Amino acid sequence: MTDWTVADSLVITRRHLTHIPRIPELLFFTIVQPIIFILLFSIVFGNAIKVPGGDYVNFLLPGIFAQTMAFATTSTCIGLAEDLHKGLVDRFRALPMARSAVLVGRLLSDTVKNALILAIMIVVGYIVGFRITNGFLPAVAGILLLLLFAFTFATIGAWIGLSMKSVEAANMAGMVWIFPLTFVSSAFVPVESMPSWIRPFAQHQPVSVTVDALRGLFHGGPILSPLIQSLVWCVLLTAICLTGAIATYKKVSAH
């Protein structure tokens, strides 16, 4: 990436981030959903769902963190679809700037926004009883893993958003598959409690291995195997989806 591309990407990143204080409702409603999940599951279902170790809040919060980062797909998907169908991409193309800056800037700004959301969620988690008990460095590693996970899902959203013919279609396509992926995982209940026919998928899909790695990093326990699987999923999905998003962006921006 040339210095010109980096500078242009940072300009686009700053442009997207300035929307946050100007339209605080967007950030507010983005944060409200995971907070509702935290309160709903920890207070309503906390005593009904049995988990290893018996502390459902510490079991739950890594799953909520990962689920919220997975929803980065929707934000990136809708944002790029709106930029494309409102003609913003065409206006940027007419300027003396790197073409890739539109895509890179969106991904960087969404990563910064997800970091802010994650910080707020950790604070809310501590209010309801969540605690990180495995030390500072593993906690930092867990937070970095979550941001990588969010970036990975943002690249999925970028590819979907650029491929859809309308913002409404992008909204549905970016969201419809996330709910089964996050709920058929170890995020909310132990995989062992699921039917045997779905258990192999639930154990090894990207959300489950990331959540399992986070639990190990935050609270101790097995780390290496789920962490390696999570990193492999992130690298593989990012490579595939970023390549697809770049190719699609070049195609649509050439019209």
C-alpha atoms as an extended CHARMM CRD file, in Angstrom:
* protein
*
       255  EXT
         1         1  MET       CA              0.0000000000        0.0000000000        0.0000000000  PROA      1               0.0000000000
         2         2  THR       CA              1.5070000000        3.3240000000       -1.1090000000  PROA      2               0.0000000000
         3         3  ASP       CA              1.7270000000        6.4480000000        1.0470000000  PROA      3               0.0000000000
         4         4  TRP       CA             -0.9810000000        7.9920000000       -1.1440000000  PROA      4               0.0000000000
         5         5  THR       CA             -3.3190000000        5.0770000000       -0.5250000000  PROA      5               0.0000000000
         6         6  VAL       CA             -2.6490000000        5.1880000000        3.2270000000  PROA      6               0.0000000000
         7         7  ALA       CA             -3.3110000000        8.9280000000        3.4020000000  PROA      7               0.0000000000
         8         8  ASP       CA             -6.5250000000        8.6380000000        1.3770000000  PROA      8               0.0000000000
         9         9  SER       CA             -7.6950000000        5.6800000000        3.4770000000  PROA      9               0.0000000000
        10        10  LEU       CA             -7.1560000000        7.6650000000        6.6770000000  PROA      10              0.0000000000
        11        11  VAL       CA             -9.1530000000       10.5640000000        5.2450000000  PROA      11              0.0000000000
        12        12  ILE       CA            -12.0830000000        8.2390000000        4.4990000000  PROA      12              0.0000000000
        13        13  THR       CA            -11.7000000000        6.6610000000        7.9430000000  PROA      13              0.0000000000
        14        14  ARG       CA            -11.9010000000       10.0840000000        9.5970000000  PROA      14              0.0000000000
        15        15  ARG       CA            -14.9300000000       10.9440000000        7.4600000000  PROA      15              0.0000000000
        16        16  HSD       CA            -16.8410000000        7.8970000000        8.7170000000  PROA      16              0.0000000000
        17        17  LEU       CA            -15.7980000000        8.4420000000       12.3260000000  PROA      17              0.0000000000
        18        18  THR       CA            -17.0170000000       12.0390000000       12.3260000000  PROA      18              0.0000000000
        19        19  HSD       CA            -20.5250000000       10.6660000000       11.7450000000  PROA      19              0.0000000000
        20        20  ILE       CA            -20.5120000000        9.1820000000       15.2600000000  PROA      20              0.0000000000
        21        21  PRO       CA            -20.7000000000       12.4750000000       17.2400000000  PROA      21              0.0000000000
        22        22  ARG       CA            -22.8950000000       14.0110000000       14.5420000000  PROA      22              0.0000000000
        23        23  ILE       CA            -25.3990000000       11.1310000000       14.6040000000  PROA      23              0.0000000000
        24        24  PRO       CA            -25.0320000000        9.6830000000       18.1390000000  PROA      24              0.0000000000
        25        25  GLU       CA            -28.2960000000        7.7330000000       17.7560000000  PROA      25              0.0000000000
        26        26  LEU       CA            -26.5340000000        5.2750000000       15.4450000000  PROA      26              0.0000000000
        27        27  LEU       CA            -23.9130000000        4.4090000000       18.0550000000  PROA      27              0.0000000000
        28        28  PHE       CA            -26.5250000000        4.3870000000       20.8240000000  PROA      28              0.0000000000
        29        29  PHE       CA            -28.7360000000        1.7950000000       19.1590000000  PROA      29              0.0000000000
        30        30  THR       CA            -25.7020000000       -0.2540000000       18.1360000000  PROA      30              0.0000000000
        31        31  ILE       CA            -24.6960000000       -0.4590000000       21.8020000000  PROA      31              0.0000000000
        32        32  VAL       CA            -28.2100000000       -1.0540000000       23.1480000000  PROA      32              0.0000000000
        33        33  GLN       CA            -28.6040000000       -4.4480000000       21.4890000000  PROA      33              0.0000000000
        34        34  PRO       CA            -25.6100000000       -6.1910000000       23.1420000000  PROA      34              0.0000000000
        35        35  ILE       CA            -26.4970000000       -4.5780000000       26.4760000000  PROA      35              0.0000000000
        36        36  ILE       CA            -30.0030000000       -6.0400000000       26.1810000000  PROA      36              0.0000000000
        37        37  PHE       CA            -28.4760000000       -9.4500000000       25.4560000000  PROA      37              0.0000000000
        38        38  ILE       CA            -26.1930000000       -9.1410000000       28.4810000000  PROA      38              0.0000000000
        39        39  LEU       CA            -29.0470000000       -8.2130000000       30.8090000000  PROA      39              0.0000000000
        40        40  LEU       CA            -31.5190000000      -10.6820000000       29.3010000000  PROA      40              0.0000000000
        41        41  PHE       CA            -29.2980000000      -13.7350000000       29.4740000000  PROA      41              0.0000000000
        42        42  SER       CA            -27.4640000000      -12.9230000000       32.7070000000  PROA      42              0.0000000000
        43        43  ILE       CA            -30.5260000000      -11.9250000000       34.7370000000  PROA      43              0.0000000000
        44        44  VAL       CA            -33.3680000000      -13.9420000000       33.1860000000  PROA      44              0.0000000000
        45        45  PHE       CA            -31.5340000000      -17.1440000000       32.2010000000  PROA      45              0.0000000000
        46        46  GLY       CA            -28.5360000000      -16.9860000000       34.5180000000  PROA      46              0.0000000000
        47        47  ASN       CA            -29.9210000000      -19.3570000000       37.1340000000  PROA      47              0.0000000000
        48        48  ALA       CA            -31.6160000000      -21.6700000000       34.6310000000  PROA      48              0.0000000000
        49        49  ILE       CA            -28.6500000000      -22.5300000000       32.4020000000  PROA      49              0.0000000000
        50        50  LYS       CA            -25.9980000000      -24.7460000000       33.9560000000  PROA      50              0.0000000000
        51        51  VAL       CA            -22.4230000000      -24.2770000000       32.7580000000  PROA      51              0.0000000000
        52        52  PRO       CA            -19.0000000000      -25.6280000000       33.7380000000  PROA      52              0.0000000000
        53        53  GLY       CA            -17.8310000000      -23.8030000000       36.8380000000  PROA      53              0.0000000000
        54        54  GLY       CA            -21.3260000000      -22.5850000000       37.6460000000  PROA      54              0.0000000000
        55        55  ASP       CA            -20.7410000000      -18.8750000000       36.8840000000  PROA      55              0.0000000000
        56        56  TYR       CA            -22.9700000000      -18.1370000000       33.9140000000  PROA      56              0.0000000000
        57        57  VAL       CA            -22.0070000000      -14.4470000000       33.6440000000  PROA      57              0.0000000000
        58        58  ASN       CA            -18.3270000000      -15.2610000000       33.0780000000  PROA      58              0.0000000000
        59        59  PHE       CA            -19.3830000000      -18.0170000000       30.6710000000  PROA      59              0.0000000000
        60        60  LEU       CA            -21.8040000000      -15.7170000000       28.8070000000  PROA      60              0.0000000000
        61        61  LEU       CA            -19.8790000000      -12.4790000000       28.3130000000  PROA      61              0.0000000000
        62        62  PRO       CA            -17.1900000000      -13.8210000000       25.9490000000  PROA      62              0.0000000000
        63        63  GLY       CA            -20.0450000000      -15.1390000000       23.8110000000  PROA      63              0.0000000000
        64        64  ILE       CA            -21.8210000000      -11.7740000000       23.8350000000  PROA      64              0.0000000000
        65        65  PHE       CA            -18.5510000000      -10.0370000000       22.9400000000  PROA      65              0.0000000000
        66        66  ALA       CA            -17.9820000000      -12.3680000000       19.9790000000  PROA      66              0.0000000000
        67        67  GLN       CA            -21.6030000000      -12.1130000000       18.8300000000  PROA      67              0.0000000000
        68        68  THR       CA            -21.4550000000       -8.3150000000       18.8520000000  PROA      68              0.0000000000
        69        69  MET       CA            -18.2170000000       -8.2840000000       16.8980000000  PROA      69              0.0000000000
        70        70  ALA       CA            -19.8150000000      -10.6530000000       14.3790000000  PROA      70              0.0000000000
        71        71  PHE       CA            -22.5760000000       -8.0930000000       13.8720000000  PROA      71              0.0000000000
        72        72  ALA       CA            -19.8390000000       -5.8710000000       12.3980000000  PROA      72              0.0000000000
        73        73  THR       CA            -20.8770000000       -7.6190000000        9.2040000000  PROA      73              0.0000000000
        74        74  THR       CA            -24.1760000000       -5.7650000000        9.1210000000  PROA      74              0.0000000000
        75        75  SER       CA            -22.7410000000       -2.2940000000        9.7380000000  PROA      75              0.0000000000
        76        76  THR       CA            -20.0890000000       -2.6300000000        7.0310000000  PROA      76              0.0000000000
        77        77  CYS       CA            -22.5320000000       -4.2770000000        4.6610000000  PROA      77              0.0000000000
        78        78  ILE       CA            -25.1560000000       -1.5380000000        4.9110000000  PROA      78              0.0000000000
        79        79  GLY       CA            -22.5840000000        1.2850000000        4.9530000000  PROA      79              0.0000000000
        80        80  LEU       CA            -20.8830000000        0.2110000000        1.7330000000  PROA      80              0.0000000000
        81        81  ALA       CA            -24.2020000000       -0.5680000000        0.0530000000  PROA      81              0.0000000000
        82        82  GLU       CA            -25.4250000000        2.9500000000        0.8820000000  PROA      82              0.0000000000
        83        83  ASP       CA            -22.2090000000        4.5330000000       -0.3830000000  PROA      83              0.0000000000
        84        84  LEU       CA            -22.5220000000        2.5590000000       -3.5990000000  PROA      84              0.0000000000
        85        85  HSD       CA            -26.2050000000        3.1230000000       -4.3320000000  PROA      85              0.0000000000
        86        86  LYS       CA            -26.2520000000        6.7810000000       -3.2900000000  PROA      86              0.0000000000
        87        87  GLY       CA            -23.5100000000        7.5420000000       -5.8040000000  PROA      87              0.0000000000
        88        88  LEU       CA            -20.8250000000        8.3040000000       -3.2430000000  PROA      88              0.0000000000
        89        89  VAL       CA            -18.4520000000        5.7880000000       -4.8090000000  PROA      89              0.0000000000
        90        90  ASP       CA            -18.8940000000        7.5200000000       -8.1660000000  PROA      90              0.0000000000
        91        91  ARG       CA            -18.0890000000       10.9010000000       -6.6050000000  PROA      91              0.0000000000
        92        92  PHE       CA            -14.9760000000        9.5160000000       -4.9300000000  PROA      92              0.0000000000
        93        93  ARG       CA            -13.9290000000        7.9250000000       -8.1990000000  PROA      93              0.0000000000
        94        94  ALA       CA            -14.0010000000       11.3550000000       -9.8600000000  PROA      94              0.0000000000
        95        95  LEU       CA            -11.4870000000       12.6550000000       -7.2950000000  PROA      95              0.0000000000
        96        96  PRO       CA             -7.6940000000       12.2080000000       -7.5110000000  PROA      96              0.0000000000
        97        97  MET       CA             -7.5960000000        9.5440000000       -4.8040000000  PROA      97              0.0000000000
        98        98  ALA       CA             -6.7700000000        5.8670000000       -4.4840000000  PROA      98              0.0000000000
        99        99  ARG       CA             -9.7340000000        3.6720000000       -5.3730000000  PROA      99              0.0000000000
       100       100  SER       CA             -9.0270000000        1.2300000000       -2.5560000000  PROA      100             0.0000000000
       101       101  ALA       CA             -9.3060000000        4.0300000000        0.0400000000  PROA      101             0.0000000000
       102       102  VAL       CA            -13.1130000000        3.7790000000        0.0610000000  PROA      102             0.0000000000
       103       103  LEU       CA            -13.0130000000        0.1100000000        1.0570000000  PROA      103             0.0000000000
       104       104  VAL       CA            -10.0200000000        0.3480000000        3.4010000000  PROA      104             0.0000000000
       105       105  GLY       CA            -11.3770000000        3.4780000000        5.1000000000  PROA      105             0.0000000000
       106       106  ARG       CA            -14.7240000000        1.8110000000        5.7890000000  PROA      106             0.0000000000
       107       107  LEU       CA            -13.0680000000       -1.2620000000        7.2950000000  PROA      107             0.0000000000
       108       108  LEU       CA            -10.7260000000        0.8190000000        9.4840000000  PROA      108             0.0000000000
       109       109  SER       CA            -13.4970000000        3.1010000000       10.7550000000  PROA      109             0.0000000000
       110       110  ASP       CA            -15.7290000000        0.1440000000       11.5930000000  PROA      110             0.0000000000
       111       111  THR       CA            -12.8450000000       -1.4590000000       13.4950000000  PROA      111             0.0000000000
       112       112  VAL       CA            -12.3910000000        1.7100000000       15.5710000000  PROA      112             0.0000000000
       113       113  LYS       CA            -16.1440000000        1.8450000000       16.2310000000  PROA      113             0.0000000000
       114       114  ASN       CA            -16.1400000000       -1.8130000000       17.2880000000  PROA      114             0.0000000000
       115       115  ALA       CA            -13.2790000000       -1.1210000000       19.7070000000  PROA      115             0.0000000000
       116       116  LEU       CA            -15.3730000000        1.6140000000       21.3220000000  PROA      116             0.0000000000
       117       117  ILE       CA            -18.4160000000       -0.6570000000       21.5330000000  PROA      117             0.0000000000
       118       118  LEU       CA            -16.3080000000       -3.4410000000       23.0380000000  PROA      118             0.0000000000
       119       119  ALA       CA            -14.9370000000       -1.0840000000       25.7170000000  PROA      119             0.0000000000
       120       120  ILE       CA            -18.4680000000       -0.0630000000       26.7100000000  PROA      120             0.0000000000
       121       121  MET       CA            -19.5950000000       -3.7000000000       26.8070000000  PROA      121             0.0000000000
       122       122  ILE       CA            -16.7230000000       -4.6670000000       29.0980000000  PROA      122             0.0000000000
       123       123  VAL       CA            -17.7530000000       -1.9000000000       31.4950000000  PROA      123             0.0000000000
       124       124  VAL       CA            -21.3770000000       -3.1050000000       31.4350000000  PROA      124             0.0000000000
       125       125  GLY       CA            -20.1530000000       -6.6650000000       31.9220000000  PROA      125             0.0000000000
       126       126  TYR       CA            -18.2630000000       -5.6620000000       35.0560000000  PROA      126             0.0000000000
       127       127  ILE       CA            -21.4220000000       -4.0300000000       36.3820000000  PROA      127             0.0000000000
       128       128  VAL       CA            -23.3650000000       -7.3220000000       36.0910000000  PROA      128             0.0000000000
       129       129  GLY       CA            -20.5450000000       -9.3850000000       37.6360000000  PROA      129             0.0000000000
       130       130  PHE       CA            -18.1980000000      -10.3180000000       34.7930000000  PROA      130             0.0000000000
       131       131  ARG       CA            -14.5510000000      -10.5440000000       35.8260000000  PROA      131             0.0000000000
       132       132  ILE       CA            -11.3060000000      -11.2080000000       33.9380000000  PROA      132             0.0000000000
       133       133  THR       CA             -9.3040000000      -13.4740000000       36.2140000000  PROA      133             0.0000000000
       134       134  ASN       CA             -6.3930000000      -14.6900000000       34.0970000000  PROA      134             0.0000000000
       135       135  GLY       CA             -4.1070000000      -11.6720000000       34.1360000000  PROA      135             0.0000000000
       136       136  PHE       CA             -3.4580000000       -8.5520000000       32.0870000000  PROA      136             0.0000000000
       137       137  LEU       CA             -1.5930000000       -9.9230000000       29.0510000000  PROA      137             0.0000000000
       138       138  PRO       CA             -4.1010000000      -12.7150000000       28.3080000000  PROA      138             0.0000000000
       139       139  ALA       CA             -6.8690000000      -10.1220000000       28.6330000000  PROA      139             0.0000000000
       140       140  VAL       CA             -5.1510000000       -7.8730000000       26.0710000000  PROA      140             0.0000000000
       141       141  ALA       CA             -4.7090000000      -10.8820000000       23.7860000000  PROA      141             0.0000000000
       142       142  GLY       CA             -8.4190000000      -11.6170000000       24.1100000000  PROA      142             0.0000000000
       143       143  ILE       CA             -9.3680000000       -8.0430000000       23.2030000000  PROA      143             0.0000000000
       144       144  LEU       CA             -7.0390000000       -8.1050000000       20.1710000000  PROA      144             0.0000000000
       145       145  LEU       CA             -8.5850000000      -11.4150000000       19.1050000000  PROA      145             0.0000000000
       146       146  LEU       CA            -12.0470000000       -9.8390000000       19.3040000000  PROA      146             0.0000000000
       147       147  LEU       CA            -10.9600000000       -6.9100000000       17.1340000000  PROA      147             0.0000000000
       148       148  LEU       CA             -9.4320000000       -9.2930000000       14.5910000000  PROA      148             0.0000000000
       149       149  PHE       CA            -12.6690000000      -11.2860000000       14.6550000000  PROA      149             0.0000000000
       150       150  ALA       CA            -14.6410000000       -8.0760000000       14.0590000000  PROA      150             0.0000000000
       151       151  PHE       CA            -12.3780000000       -7.0990000000       11.1570000000  PROA      151             0.0000000000
       152       152  THR       CA            -12.8250000000      -10.5490000000        9.6300000000  PROA      152             0.0000000000
       153       153  PHE       CA            -16.6110000000      -10.2960000000        9.7570000000  PROA      153             0.0000000000
       154       154  ALA       CA            -16.4280000000       -6.7330000000        8.4320000000  PROA      154             0.0000000000
       155       155  THR       CA            -14.6800000000       -8.0530000000        5.3080000000  PROA      155             0.0000000000
       156       156  ILE       CA            -17.5550000000      -10.5130000000        4.8820000000  PROA      156             0.0000000000
       157       157  GLY       CA            -19.9760000000       -7.6080000000        5.1640000000  PROA      157             0.0000000000
       158       158  ALA       CA            -17.9580000000       -5.5740000000        2.6510000000  PROA      158             0.0000000000
       159       159  TRP       CA            -18.1870000000       -8.3260000000        0.0520000000  PROA      159             0.0000000000
       160       160  ILE       CA            -21.9110000000       -8.7920000000        0.6370000000  PROA      160             0.0000000000
       161       161  GLY       CA            -22.6780000000       -5.0580000000        0.6190000000  PROA      161             0.0000000000
       162       162  LEU       CA            -20.8510000000       -4.4520000000       -2.6400000000  PROA      162             0.0000000000
       163       163  SER       CA            -22.5650000000       -7.4490000000       -4.2570000000  PROA      163             0.0000000000
       164       164  MET       CA            -26.1750000000       -6.5420000000       -3.4420000000  PROA      164             0.0000000000
       165       165  LYS       CA            -28.3940000000       -4.5570000000       -5.8030000000  PROA      165             0.0000000000
       166       166  SER       CA            -30.0680000000       -2.5020000000       -3.0400000000  PROA      166             0.0000000000
       167       167  VAL       CA            -29.4800000000       -1.3660000000        0.5300000000  PROA      167             0.0000000000
       168       168  GLU       CA            -32.5240000000       -3.3680000000        1.6940000000  PROA      168             0.0000000000
       169       169  ALA       CA            -31.1250000000       -6.5510000000        0.1660000000  PROA      169             0.0000000000
       170       170  ALA       CA            -27.7350000000       -5.8470000000        1.7330000000  PROA      170             0.0000000000
       171       171  ASN       CA            -29.3850000000       -5.4070000000        5.1340000000  PROA      171             0.0000000000
       172       172  MET       CA            -31.0900000000       -8.7950000000        4.9480000000  PROA      172             0.0000000000
       173       173  ALA       CA            -28.1370000000      -10.6000000000        3.3800000000  PROA      173             0.0000000000
       174       174  GLY       CA            -25.7710000000       -9.2180000000        5.9820000000  PROA      174             0.0000000000
       175       175  MET       CA            -27.8960000000      -10.2940000000        8.9400000000  PROA      175             0.0000000000
       176       176  VAL       CA            -29.9090000000      -13.4130000000        8.1340000000  PROA      176             0.0000000000
       177       177  TRP       CA            -27.0480000000      -15.8960000000        8.5470000000  PROA      177             0.0000000000
       178       178  ILE       CA            -25.4620000000      -14.3560000000       11.6580000000  PROA      178             0.0000000000
       179       179  PHE       CA            -28.1680000000      -15.4040000000       14.1190000000  PROA      179             0.0000000000
       180       180  PRO       CA            -27.9700000000      -19.1580000000       13.4230000000  PROA      180             0.0000000000
       181       181  LEU       CA            -24.1670000000      -18.9570000000       13.3470000000  PROA      181             0.0000000000
       182       182  THR       CA            -23.9710000000      -17.2770000000       16.7550000000  PROA      182             0.0000000000
       183       183  PHE       CA            -26.7400000000      -19.2620000000       18.4440000000  PROA      183             0.0000000000
       184       184  VAL       CA            -25.5840000000      -22.6470000000       17.1340000000  PROA      184             0.0000000000
       185       185  SER       CA            -22.3110000000      -22.1580000000       18.9410000000  PROA      185             0.0000000000
       186       186  SER       CA            -20.8010000000      -22.2620000000       22.4100000000  PROA      186             0.0000000000
       187       187  ALA       CA            -21.6370000000      -18.5820000000       22.9560000000  PROA      187             0.0000000000
       188       188  PHE       CA            -24.7330000000      -19.0790000000       25.1340000000  PROA      188             0.0000000000
       189       189  VAL       CA            -24.8470000000      -22.7450000000       26.1590000000  PROA      189             0.0000000000
       190       190  PRO       CA            -22.2950000000      -25.5570000000       26.3120000000  PROA      190             0.0000000000
       191       191  VAL       CA            -22.0200000000      -27.3950000000       23.0000000000  PROA      191             0.0000000000
       192       192  GLU       CA            -22.3940000000      -30.6710000000       24.9020000000  PROA      192             0.0000000000
       193       193  SER       CA            -26.0410000000      -29.7880000000       25.5910000000  PROA      193             0.0000000000
       194       194  MET       CA            -26.8750000000      -29.6930000000       21.8630000000  PROA      194             0.0000000000
       195       195  PRO       CA            -28.1810000000      -32.6120000000       19.7700000000  PROA      195             0.0000000000
       196       196  SER       CA            -25.4060000000      -34.9310000000       18.6510000000  PROA      196             0.0000000000
       197       197  TRP       CA            -26.0360000000      -34.3600000000       14.9400000000  PROA      197             0.0000000000
       198       198  ILE       CA            -25.2720000000      -30.6350000000       15.1430000000  PROA      198             0.0000000000
       199       199  ARG       CA            -22.5170000000      -30.8120000000       17.7320000000  PROA      199             0.0000000000
       200       200  PRO       CA            -19.5530000000      -31.2600000000       15.3000000000  PROA      200             0.0000000000
       201       201  PHE       CA            -20.5190000000      -28.0860000000       13.4330000000  PROA      201             0.0000000000
       202       202  ALA       CA            -21.1290000000      -26.1360000000       16.6440000000  PROA      202             0.0000000000
       203       203  GLN       CA            -17.7620000000      -27.1650000000       18.1050000000  PROA      203             0.0000000000
       204       204  HSD       CA            -15.5760000000      -26.1280000000       15.1810000000  PROA      204             0.0000000000
       205       205  GLN       CA            -17.2880000000      -23.1700000000       13.5410000000  PROA      205             0.0000000000
       206       206  PRO       CA            -15.5520000000      -19.7590000000       13.8790000000  PROA      206             0.0000000000
       207       207  VAL       CA            -17.7900000000      -18.2940000000       16.5790000000  PROA      207             0.0000000000
       208       208  SER       CA            -17.4140000000      -21.2940000000       18.9010000000  PROA      208             0.0000000000
       209       209  VAL       CA            -13.6430000000      -21.5880000000       18.6610000000  PROA      209             0.0000000000
       210       210  THR       CA            -13.2660000000      -17.8320000000       19.1680000000  PROA      210             0.0000000000
       211       211  VAL       CA            -15.5360000000      -17.8680000000       22.2220000000  PROA      211             0.0000000000
       212       212  ASP       CA            -13.6930000000      -20.8830000000       23.6460000000  PROA      212             0.0000000000
       213       213  ALA       CA            -10.3550000000      -19.1140000000       23.1240000000  PROA      213             0.0000000000
       214       214  LEU       CA            -11.7010000000      -15.9930000000       24.8460000000  PROA      214             0.0000000000
       215       215  ARG       CA            -12.8660000000      -17.9990000000       27.8650000000  PROA      215             0.0000000000
       216       216  GLY       CA             -9.4060000000      -19.5070000000       28.1540000000  PROA      216             0.0000000000
       217       217  LEU       CA             -7.7120000000      -16.1180000000       27.8380000000  PROA      217             0.0000000000
       218       218  PHE       CA            -10.0580000000      -14.3410000000       30.2550000000  PROA      218             0.0000000000
       219       219  HSD       CA            -10.5910000000      -17.0610000000       32.8610000000  PROA      219             0.0000000000
       220       220  GLY       CA             -7.9830000000      -19.7610000000       32.3090000000  PROA      220             0.0000000000
       221       221  GLY       CA             -8.3940000000      -23.2010000000       30.8100000000  PROA      221             0.0000000000
       222       222  PRO       CA             -7.6490000000      -24.6110000000       27.3500000000  PROA      222             0.0000000000
       223       223  ILE       CA             -6.3250000000      -21.8600000000       25.0750000000  PROA      223             0.0000000000
       224       224  LEU       CA             -3.9400000000      -23.1430000000       22.4060000000  PROA      224             0.0000000000
       225       225  SER       CA             -6.2540000000      -25.3420000000       20.3220000000  PROA      225             0.0000000000
       226       226  PRO       CA             -9.2590000000      -22.9800000000       20.1230000000  PROA      226             0.0000000000
       227       227  LEU       CA             -6.9490000000      -19.9750000000       19.6450000000  PROA      227             0.0000000000
       228       228  ILE       CA             -5.1570000000      -21.6000000000       16.7090000000  PROA      228             0.0000000000
       229       229  GLN       CA             -8.4840000000      -22.6000000000       15.1510000000  PROA      229             0.0000000000
       230       230  SER       CA             -9.8510000000      -19.0910000000       15.6190000000  PROA      230             0.0000000000
       231       231  LEU       CA             -6.7930000000      -17.4910000000       14.0270000000  PROA      231             0.0000000000
       232       232  VAL       CA             -6.9440000000      -19.9210000000       11.1010000000  PROA      232             0.0000000000
       233       233  TRP       CA            -10.6210000000      -19.0910000000       10.5520000000  PROA      233             0.0000000000
       234       234  CYS       CA             -9.9050000000      -15.3450000000       10.7470000000  PROA      234             0.0000000000
       235       235  VAL       CA             -6.9800000000      -15.4500000000        8.3170000000  PROA      235             0.0000000000
       236       236  LEU       CA             -8.8050000000      -17.7490000000        5.8830000000  PROA      236             0.0000000000
       237       237  LEU       CA            -12.0760000000      -15.8090000000        5.8750000000  PROA      237             0.0000000000
       238       238  THR       CA            -10.3140000000      -12.4470000000        5.6810000000  PROA      238             0.0000000000
       239       239  ALA       CA             -8.1930000000      -13.5670000000        2.7270000000  PROA      239             0.0000000000
       240       240  ILE       CA            -11.1830000000      -14.9480000000        0.8260000000  PROA      240             0.0000000000
       241       241  CYS       CA            -13.6570000000      -12.1690000000        1.5860000000  PROA      241             0.0000000000
       242       242  LEU       CA            -11.2220000000       -9.2750000000        1.2330000000  PROA      242             0.0000000000
       243       243  THR       CA            -10.1180000000      -10.6260000000       -2.1360000000  PROA      243             0.0000000000
       244       244  GLY       CA            -13.7630000000      -10.9740000000       -3.1720000000  PROA      244             0.0000000000
       245       245  ALA       CA            -14.6300000000       -7.4930000000       -1.8840000000  PROA      245             0.0000000000
       246       246  ILE       CA            -11.6930000000       -5.8870000000       -3.7280000000  PROA      246             0.0000000000
       247       247  ALA       CA            -12.6120000000       -7.6550000000       -6.9760000000  PROA      247             0.0000000000
       248       248  THR       CA            -16.2740000000       -6.6620000000       -6.6230000000  PROA      248             0.0000000000
       249       249  TYR       CA            -15.3620000000       -3.0800000000       -5.7500000000  PROA      249             0.0000000000
       250       250  LYS       CA            -13.1220000000       -2.7880000000       -8.8060000000  PROA      250             0.0000000000
       251       251  LYS       CA            -15.9580000000       -4.1460000000      -10.9220000000  PROA      251             0.0000000000
       252       252  VAL       CA            -18.6560000000       -1.7920000000       -9.6320000000  PROA      252             0.0000000000
       253       253  SER       CA            -16.3890000000        1.2570000000       -9.5270000000  PROA      253             0.0000000000
       254       254  ALA       CA            -15.3970000000        0.6770000000      -13.1460000000  PROA      254             0.0000000000
       255       255  HSD       CA            -18.9950000000        1.1230000000      -14.3570000000  PROA      255             0.0000000000
